[in-house]
Amino acid sequence: MRKFINLNKSKQEALLKQFPGLQKIIEVEPPDKYTFLAVSVFDHWLSREEARMLLDDVSGAEQKKRNEALYSFSKKLLKETEVINFRMAGKWSHSKPKFRRLTSDDAAFDYFKPAVSETSKRFFNVVIPELGVVFLESWDDTNVMYLLDDSVKPQLEEWAAECGVHCLANGT
């Protein structure tokens, strides 16, 4: 069964307009119109020494606990908002986002399972139109968000706290 269905042309265009600069975000170039917010199992940015201690040789049980916390937050977003997948299509400078909706709750929950537990799985990339948020799976037990409007930050922080994860801004 398919996990995704492409959105119609008018919805594609509306989302392209709402979320400018997605290619820069995917390429990890800081976009102009967005505010960065990380969602992490850690309550602060790790120093080099902390990273070495907390990220190297993590036990299977500890990694499972971390994955479940991040997965819990993703599931909360799925329950509270409309989440739309995107992927870049086309070659190099001509690529642009293609938006797809998830076909079912089961497909959505499967898509949001942490990729670190499956070596062949790609990281998830989604937009949340009602919040103006780009949400990307990332490394080191931390996912990232780019917010078009800072006013949604308190809601995201509340949901994160409910799920046992933390929101970290740049430099905090």
C-alpha positions in Angstrom: 0.0 0.0 0.0 1.2 3.5 -0.8 2.3 5.8 2.0 2.0 9.0 0.0 -0.3 10.7 -2.5 0.8 13.8 -4.4 -1.1 16.9 -3.7 -3.0 18.6 -6.5 -1.3 21.5 -8.4 -3.1 24.3 -6.6 -2.1 22.9 -3.2 1.5 22.4 -4.4 1.6 26.0 -5.4 0.1 27.3 -2.2 2.6 25.3 -0.1 5.5 26.5 -2.3 4.4 30.0 -1.6 3.9 29.4 2.1 7.3 27.7 2.6 9.9 29.5 0.5 13.5 28.3 0.7 13.0 24.7 1.4 15.9 23.7 -0.8 18.2 25.9 1.4 16.8 24.2 4.5 17.5 20.7 3.0 21.0 21.9 2.1 21.5 23.1 5.7 21.9 26.7 4.7 20.2 29.1 7.2 17.1 30.5 5.5 16.2 34.2 5.9 12.5 33.9 6.9 12.7 31.2 9.4 13.6 30.8 13.1 15.6 27.6 14.0 14.3 25.4 16.8 15.7 22.0 17.7 13.8 19.2 19.4 16.1 17.1 21.5 16.3 14.4 24.2 18.9 16.7 25.8 17.9 19.8 27.7 20.9 21.8 26.4 23.4 21.9 23.6 26.1 19.4 24.3 29.8 20.4 24.7 32.3 18.3 22.8 33.0 16.3 26.0 29.4 15.7 26.7 28.8 14.7 23.1 31.6 12.2 23.3 30.2 10.8 26.6 26.5 10.8 25.6 26.6 9.9 21.9 29.4 7.4 21.6 28.7 3.7 22.4 25.1 4.3 23.5 23.5 1.1 24.7 20.6 -0.4 22.8 18.2 0.2 25.7 19.2 3.9 26.0 19.0 4.5 22.2 15.5 2.9 22.2 14.5 5.2 25.0 15.7 8.3 23.1 14.1 7.2 19.9 10.8 6.6 21.7 10.9 10.2 23.2 11.4 11.8 19.8 8.9 9.4 18.2 6.3 10.4 20.9 6.8 14.1 19.9 6.3 13.2 16.2 3.1 11.3 17.0 1.9 14.3 19.0 2.3 16.5 15.9 0.4 14.0 13.8 -2.5 13.9 16.3 -2.7 17.7 16.7 -1.9 19.0 13.2 -2.0 18.2 9.4 1.5 17.0 8.5 2.6 17.0 4.8 5.7 15.2 3.5 7.9 16.8 1.0 10.9 15.7 -1.1 13.1 17.5 -3.5 12.4 16.5 -7.2 14.5 17.4 -10.2 18.2 17.9 -10.8 20.4 20.3 -8.9 19.5 23.9 -9.4 16.2 22.9 -11.0 14.9 20.8 -8.1 11.9 21.9 -6.2 9.8 20.5 -3.4 7.0 18.1 -4.2 4.4 17.8 -1.5 2.6 14.6 -0.6 0.0 13.7 2.0 0.3 10.6 4.0 -2.4 8.0 3.1 -3.3 6.8 6.6 -2.5 7.1 10.2 -0.6 3.8 10.0 1.5 5.2 7.1 2.2 8.4 9.0 3.2 6.6 12.2 5.5 4.3 10.2 7.0 7.2 8.3 7.9 8.9 11.6 9.7 6.0 13.1 13.3 7.1 13.8 15.5 6.3 10.8 18.5 5.5 13.1 16.8 2.2 13.8 16.6 1.3 10.1 19.7 1.7 8.0 17.8 1.8 4.7 15.3 4.5 5.8 15.5 8.1 4.8 15.1 10.8 7.4 11.6 12.4 7.4 11.0 15.9 5.9 7.6 17.5 6.5 5.8 20.8 6.7 3.0 21.7 9.1 1.0 24.4 7.2 -1.3 25.5 10.1 1.8 26.2 12.2 4.1 27.4 9.5 6.7 24.9 10.5 9.2 22.8 8.6 10.2 19.7 10.6 13.1 17.5 9.7 14.6 14.4 11.3 18.3 14.8 12.1 21.2 13.2 13.9 22.4 12.8 17.5 19.0 12.3 19.1 17.9 15.8 17.9 15.4 16.8 15.2 15.1 20.3 13.8 12.3 22.8 13.0 12.2 26.0 11.1 9.4 28.3 12.2 7.9 31.0 10.0 6.2 32.6 13.0 7.7 32.6 16.5 4.2 32.7 18.1 3.9 28.9 17.6 7.0 28.3 19.7 5.2 28.1 23.1 2.8 25.4 21.7 5.6 23.4 20.4 7.5 23.7 23.7 4.4 22.5 25.6 4.0 19.5 23.3 7.7 18.7 23.6 7.5 18.8 27.4 4.5 16.5 27.4 6.6 14.0 25.4 9.7 14.2 27.4 11.9 16.1 24.9 13.2 19.7 24.9 13.2 22.6 22.5 16.5 24.3 22.0 17.1 27.6 20.1 20.4 28.5 18.5 23.0 29.0 21.2 20.9 27.9 24.2 
